[in-house]
Amino acid sequence: MGRVSDAKVRLMDAVVDLIWKWSYGSTTIDQICEAAGVRKGSFYYFFDSKADVAVAALDQEWQKHLPELDAMFSATVPPLERLTRYCEYGYQMQKAMKEKCGHVLGCALYSLGSEICTQEDGLQRKIQEILTRKRKYLESAIRDAHAAGLIDAPDAVAKAHLLFTYYQGLAMEARIQNSLEPLKDAARGMFELLKLKEPAAVTA
């Protein structure tokens, strides 16, 4: 069964890599086990199905990124700068993945969610849960920017949904084109959607 201490983690790491690079439908349990260096019998010791390991893997990935998001959206960071940092963070992540595997992969959650939206209810719920939690970071920045008089956005929830959808559309376009170009001016596009009262306040 390999090293029990890390076999489960290796399976979760493997499924994220395979699904993100290829697709959920084309990824098999045999491929997951091979990539993780874990025997198939051991897979079923930890997980009941491919959907089961995918849910656990998404949770693991979310926990990995939480400290970075918390720092990025700290109340000590000016609200509009938080959005700039968010866009730069996404750009650098996509750049690193392209250097690693030769492709811009876009958002794993959106790619996976659009693929399995009519199936795998448990996995779909997990994706929705994480996306909702990610949007709340944008909500906090928008709410603080509105309170500071930088923008007019009394409905932070609606505005965050708009910005999040816009950004994810760029990420999907980047994946389709296999190019980082759509993401280069993501922050500028966000600020245009927010209709800043004072453009100079973007990095204030």
C-alpha positions in Angstrom: 0.0 0.0 0.0 3.0 2.3 0.1 3.6 4.8 2.9 0.2 5.1 4.6 1.2 8.5 5.9 1.2 10.1 2.5 -0.6 7.7 0.1 -3.9 9.5 0.5 -2.4 12.9 -0.1 -0.6 11.6 -3.2 -3.9 10.3 -4.6 -5.5 13.7 -4.0 -2.6 15.6 -5.6 -2.7 13.2 -8.6 -6.4 13.6 -9.3 -6.1 17.4 -9.2 -3.2 17.4 -11.7 -4.9 14.9 -14.1 -8.3 16.5 -14.1 -6.9 20.1 -14.5 -4.6 19.1 -17.3 -7.1 16.8 -19.1 -10.6 16.3 -17.9 -12.7 14.5 -15.3 -14.3 12.1 -17.8 -11.0 11.0 -19.4 -9.3 10.5 -16.1 -9.5 6.9 -14.7 -8.8 5.5 -11.3 -6.0 3.4 -12.8 -4.4 6.7 -14.1 -4.8 8.3 -10.7 -3.2 5.4 -8.9 -0.3 5.3 -11.4 0.4 9.0 -11.1 0.3 8.7 -7.3 2.4 5.6 -7.1 -0.3 3.9 -5.1 -1.9 0.4 -5.7 -5.5 0.4 -6.9 -6.5 -1.7 -3.9 -5.2 1.0 -1.6 -7.3 3.6 -3.5 -10.4 1.9 -2.2 -9.0 1.9 1.3 -9.3 5.7 1.3 -12.0 6.5 -1.3 -15.2 5.0 -2.6 -15.0 6.5 -6.1 -13.4 9.0 -8.4 -15.9 11.6 -7.4 -15.1 10.9 -3.7 -11.3 11.5 -4.2 -12.1 14.6 -6.3 -14.2 16.2 -3.6 -11.4 15.5 -1.0 -8.8 16.9 -3.4 -10.7 20.1 -4.0 -11.0 20.6 -0.2 -7.3 20.0 0.2 -6.4 22.5 -2.6 -8.7 25.1 -1.0 -7.0 24.7 2.3 -3.6 25.2 0.7 -4.6 28.5 -0.9 -6.5 29.9 2.1 -3.4 31.5 3.8 -2.5 33.3 0.6 -6.0 34.6 0.0 -6.3 35.7 3.7 -3.1 37.7 3.3 -4.1 39.1 0.0 -7.4 40.3 1.2 -6.3 41.4 4.7 -8.1 44.4 6.0 -4.6 46.0 6.3 -4.4 46.1 2.5 -6.2 48.9 0.7 -9.4 47.5 -0.8 -8.6 48.2 -4.5 -5.1 46.9 -4.1 -6.5 43.6 -2.9 -8.2 43.2 -6.3 -4.9 44.1 -8.1 -3.1 41.5 -6.0 -5.8 38.9 -6.7 -5.4 39.4 -10.5 -1.6 39.2 -10.3 -1.8 36.1 -8.2 -4.0 34.4 -10.8 -1.7 35.5 -13.6 1.4 34.2 -11.9 -0.3 30.9 -11.1 -1.3 30.4 -14.8 2.1 31.4 -15.9 3.7 28.8 -13.6 1.4 26.1 -14.9 2.1 26.9 -18.5 5.9 26.7 -17.8 5.3 23.4 -16.1 3.0 21.6 -18.6 3.0 23.8 -21.7 -0.6 24.9 -21.4 -2.6 27.7 -19.7 -5.1 25.7 -17.7 -7.6 28.3 -16.5 -9.6 27.7 -13.4 -9.8 24.0 -12.3 -13.2 24.7 -10.6 -14.8 26.2 -13.6 -13.4 23.7 -16.0 -14.5 20.8 -13.8 -17.9 22.4 -12.9 -18.9 23.0 -16.5 -18.0 19.4 -17.3 -19.9 17.6 -14.6 -22.7 20.1 -14.0 -25.4 17.6 -15.0 -23.9 14.7 -13.0 -21.9 14.0 -9.8 -24.1 16.1 -7.5 -21.8 15.8 -4.5 -18.8 17.1 -6.5 -20.9 19.8 -8.0 -22.0 21.0 -4.6 -18.3 21.1 -3.4 -17.4 23.2 -6.4 -20.2 25.6 -5.7 -19.2 25.8 -2.1 -15.6 26.8 -2.9 -16.6 29.3 -5.6 -19.0 31.0 -3.1 -16.2 31.2 -0.5 -13.8 32.7 -3.1 -16.4 35.3 -4.1 -16.7 36.5 -0.5 -13.1 37.7 -0.7 -14.1 40.0 -3.5 -17.2 41.1 -1.6 -15.1 42.2 1.3 -12.8 44.3 -0.9 -15.8 45.9 -2.7 -17.6 46.6 0.6 -14.6 48.3 2.0 -14.0 50.3 -1.2 -17.6 51.5 -1.2 -17.3 52.5 2.5 -14.2 54.4 1.7 -16.0 56.3 -1.1 -13.8 54.9 -3.8 -16.6 53.3 -5.7 -20.4 53.3 -5.7 -21.3 49.7 -5.1 -24.0 49.4 -2.3 -24.7 45.8 -3.4 -21.3 44.2 -2.8 -22.7 40.7 -3.4 -24.0 41.5 -6.9 -20.8 43.4 -7.8 -18.6 40.6 -6.6 -20.5 38.1 -8.7 -20.0 40.4 -11.7 -16.3 40.8 -11.2 -15.8 37.1 -10.4 -17.7 36.0 -13.5 -15.7 38.5 -15.6 -12.4 37.2 -14.3 -13.3 33.5 -14.8 -14.4 34.3 -18.3 -10.9 35.7 -19.0 -9.3 32.6 -17.4 -11.4 30.3 -19.6 -10.5 32.4 -22.7 -6.8 32.1 -21.7 -7.2 28.3 -21.5 -8.9 28.1 -24.9 -6.3 30.3 -26.6 -3.4 28.7 -24.5 -2.3 32.3 -24.0 -1.7 34.5 -21.0 -2.7 37.6 -22.9 -6.4 37.7 -21.8 -5.3 37.9 -18.1 -2.7 40.6 -18.5 -5.2 43.5 -18.0 -7.6 41.7 -15.7 -7.3 44.3 -13.0 -7.9 47.2 -15.4 -11.1 45.5 -16.6 -12.3 45.0 -13.0 -11.7 48.7 -12.2 -13.6 49.7 -15.4 -16.6 47.6 -14.2 -16.4 49.2 -10.7 -16.3 52.7 -12.3 -13.8 54.1 -9.9 -14.6 57.6 -8.5 -10.8 58.3 -8.3 -8.7 56.3 -10.7 -5.5 57.3 -8.8 -6.9 55.4 -5.8 -6.3 52.0 -7.4 -3.0 51.5 -5.7 -3.6 53.9 -2.8 
